[in-house]
Amino acid sequence: MDCTQIIRARRSIRKFQPGAAVPRADVEKMLEAAMMAPSACNTRPWEFFVVEDPAVKQRLQAVHPYASMLSTASLAIVVCGLPDVQADTCPGFWPQDCGAAVENLLLQAAALGYGTCWCGCWPIQERVQAIQEVLDARSVPVALVCVGVPAEEPPAKGSYQSDKVTWIG
Ligand SMILES: Cc1cc2nc3c(=O)[nH]c(=O)nc-3n(C[C@H](O)[C@H](O)[C@H](O)COP(=O)(O)O)c2cc1C
């Protein structure tokens, strides 16, 4: 699939094949894609927690109210922001930078045949804090991405809407 096809094929998956293997080489490709995202002043203000341990996955599920699909996902990748890294150069852009990294990750996963679901963390402070505690992290959890082999094929939700576009010129 080329880029055009992958963007159109990706969708949020909330049912996965339980116990399906996702080789580390594939996870590393997803992480590499995430780390290749653009970032303000090239500060790359992110770090990643890859959670394969079922007990830790379960604890994440318990503190995120909209991540029940973690019970069938093979793993979770928590994308965390590092605000301090860009404090002197491009302060405040880190959530956008992390969003770009998440989208790259989702598209790379789709290209490899995996399903994902982006579960939002920041800016819900209670959720951020609870996930930091589970991961023993000091960075800011922006997104908890569930990854696995899809067990559903939901229809696409996005589409071109001409009324969202103002052409100037
Ligand atoms: C910032 C953000 C937070 C989201 N949080 C959740 C979530 O907590 N749980 C969930 O099931 N889906 C979550 N989603 C997925 C959206 O519901 C999904 O992208 C949207 O319905 C469009 O469907 P699609 O991804 O299949 O195109 C989130 C998406 C974004 C971008």
The ligand as an SDF file (V2000), in Angstrom:
LIG
                    3D

 31 33  0  0  0  0  0  0  0  0999 V2000
   -6.8530   12.9740   20.7660 C   0  0  0  0  0  0  0  0  0  0  0  0
   -7.6500   11.7090   20.5430 C   0  0  0  0  0  0  0  0  0  0  0  0
   -8.1330   11.0190   21.6330 C   0  0  0  0  0  0  0  0  0  0  0  0
   -8.8590    9.8330   21.4500 C   0  0  0  0  0  0  0  0  0  0  0  0
   -9.2370    9.1240   22.5530 N   0  0  0  0  0  0  0  0  0  0  0  0
   -9.8950    7.9610   22.3790 C   0  0  0  0  0  0  0  0  0  0  0  0
  -10.2100    7.1600   23.5090 C   0  0  0  0  0  0  0  0  0  0  0  0
   -9.9030    7.5010   24.6550 O   0  0  0  0  0  0  0  0  0  0  0  0
  -10.8450    5.9730   23.3000 N   0  0  0  0  0  0  0  0  0  0  0  0
  -11.2080    5.5630   22.0360 C   0  0  0  0  0  0  0  0  0  0  0  0
  -11.8040    4.4860   21.9130 O   0  0  0  0  0  0  0  0  0  0  0  0
  -10.9010    6.2930   20.9390 N   0  0  0  0  0  0  0  0  0  0  0  0
  -10.2500    7.4690   21.0800 C   0  0  0  0  0  0  0  0  0  0  0  0
   -9.8840    8.1980   19.9760 N   0  0  0  0  0  0  0  0  0  0  0  0
  -10.1950    7.6990   18.6270 C   0  0  0  0  0  0  0  0  0  0  0  0
  -11.3420    8.4770   17.9660 C   0  0  0  0  0  0  0  0  0  0  0  0
  -12.5550    8.1420   18.5950 O   0  0  0  0  0  0  0  0  0  0  0  0
  -11.3640    8.1310   16.4700 C   0  0  0  0  0  0  0  0  0  0  0  0
  -10.1560    8.5490   15.8750 O   0  0  0  0  0  0  0  0  0  0  0  0
  -12.5320    8.8040   15.7420 C   0  0  0  0  0  0  0  0  0  0  0  0
  -13.7600    8.2870   16.1790 O   0  0  0  0  0  0  0  0  0  0  0  0
  -12.4480    8.6100   14.2190 C   0  0  0  0  0  0  0  0  0  0  0  0
  -12.4020    7.2440   13.8900 O   0  0  0  0  0  0  0  0  0  0  0  0
  -11.1860    6.6640   13.0410 P   0  0  0  0  0  0  0  0  0  0  0  0
   -9.9500    6.7670   13.8770 O   0  0  0  0  0  0  0  0  0  0  0  0
  -11.5720    5.2200   12.7910 O   0  0  0  0  0  0  0  0  0  0  0  0
  -11.0730    7.4650   11.7880 O   0  0  0  0  0  0  0  0  0  0  0  0
   -9.1530    9.3710   20.1280 C   0  0  0  0  0  0  0  0  0  0  0  0
   -8.6460   10.0820   19.0410 C   0  0  0  0  0  0  0  0  0  0  0  0
   -7.8850   11.2170   19.2330 C   0  0  0  0  0  0  0  0  0  0  0  0
   -7.3030   11.9290   18.0290 C   0  0  0  0  0  0  0  0  0  0  0  0
  1  2  1  0
  2  3  1  0
  2 30  2  0
  3  4  2  0
  4  5  1  0
  4 28  1  0
  5  6  2  0
  6  7  1  0
  6 13  1  0
  7  8  2  0
  7  9  1  0
  9 10  1  0
 10 11  2  0
 10 12  1  0
 12 13  2  0
 13 14  1  0
 14 15  1  0
 14 28  1  0
 15 16  1  0
 16 17  1  0
 16 18  1  0
 18 19  1  0
 18 20  1  0
 20 21  1  0
 20 22  1  0
 22 23  1  0
 23 24  1  0
 24 25  2  0
 24 26  1  0
 24 27  1  0
 28 29  2  0
 29 30  1  0
 30 31  1  0
M  END
$$$$
